[in-house]
Structure formats: structure tokens, C-alpha cells
Amino acid sequence: MNTLGHHYWKQIKVLTWAKMKSRYRKTMAGFLWVVMSPILLFVTQAFVFKKILKLEIPNYYLFLLGGLLPWIFITTTMDMCAPALYSSRDLLKAFKIPPFILVCSQILDNFINFLFAFFLVLIPFVVITGTEIGGLLFIPLALFNILLGTTGLVWLLAAMQVFLKDVQFIIPFVTGVLYFITPIFYPIEYVPQQFLWIVKINPFYGIIQPFRLCIYNFSLETFLPALGLGFCFSMCFVILSLIFWRVKRDDFYHYL
């Protein structure tokens, strides 16, 4: 089992590296284009919400950073991975590559870009402002939770796309709506009491919030329950994806 796992991990790394090289080949700025996209979006939204709409939230830039960049990673990965299996059907049929390897390589590619973008913003901000990041040591736990939840979700979507071709068109609509009803650019305290239940059952908020708490108003009393809830949401996605794959895998290559 360990040998098989090592073999799969090696394949994932090779495919990830191949994707990264093909994406940046023949571009002048290469890797910077992908990393700068979420950074520019962050800077734009920070300016609009803080300077124009004048949201009165202390350390708003850290608050937005902790919510927006994970959101971009998750939704971008959903968009890119949902059609990954169906669009690679010839490759899967010809070489019988385990389907999850293709999905995992794309997730890893996006995750690396997310990490670079996050630290490229966080480190200069901390150095310039002198802001202390209380939950720095807990960031790996929050990152693992985000990676786990994203992997479970996009594997489910990619597998569903093989059987239901509308999935890739539904995703942008759903994420567009969810962006405004998920406390990404505003705090949960802004949500009226009668609508709080929507936030509490929102898996995206549950998965992202532990990461935000690591860099914004960190305390163990709030972080640990949030991490536990986020992990539950992540495991729900993983379990659902495994159940769907187990039920549908015999028909998988027939529908490709």
C-alpha cells in the first residue's frame, strides 16, 4: 500500500510540474501572471470596500486577505477541475491513468499558486505595519483543512461532470451567488439574526473561517471550534465524493 501510494504521489508531482511548465511556457512574466491575478483582485476589493464603501472594520486588509484568497483558490479550482476528467477522456482511456491523479495534480498546481500569492501579500504587510499574527503556527492546520475540503469537493464535481455535462456551467452561477452570502468581504456580525442559519450551514464559510482566524483576531477559544466545524464540512465533501465514485465507477469509462 505504501509503495502504491508513493507511486501515485510521484505521478501527481510529475503531472503538476508538467501543468505548471505548460501554463507558463512562452510567457514573458510566466509564474507572475497567475500569482498576481488574486493579488490584484485583493488590492482592488480592499480599496473599494475600505476607501469607497468605508467599511469600519479594524485591520480590514488582513480580514479580507484571510477570506478572499482562500475563496479564490477554492472557486478557481472548482472551475478548472470540474471538466478535467471529461476533457482528458482520450488520455484516461488510452493509458488507464487513475482519474483522481489528474484532478489532484490540478489542485496541487492551484494550491502552490495560492500559497505564493498569500505570502507575497502577508509578509510585506506584516513587515511594513508591524502587525502581529497570533495564529501563525496554526496556519498549516487551516491550510490542510482547505486542501482537504477542496479536494473532496472538486473530485465530486469532476466525477459528476462525466455523467452530467451541465455541472461546469452551474458552478459559476452557484459560486457567484455564494460569494455575496458568504462572509468573505464582510464580517458575520453584519448578517441579520434571522439569516445567520444560512451562514452556519454554508460549507465554504466553515472551511475558510479557520484560516482567517489564524491571521485575524486569533484566539484558541474561537479557532479550535471553527477548525472542528471546518473539518466536518471537509470530511462531508470527501465522504460524498467517495460514495459517488463507488456507486458510479463501473459506468465511468462508458460515459467518458
Beta strands, then each sheet from edge to edge (+ up, - down):
end
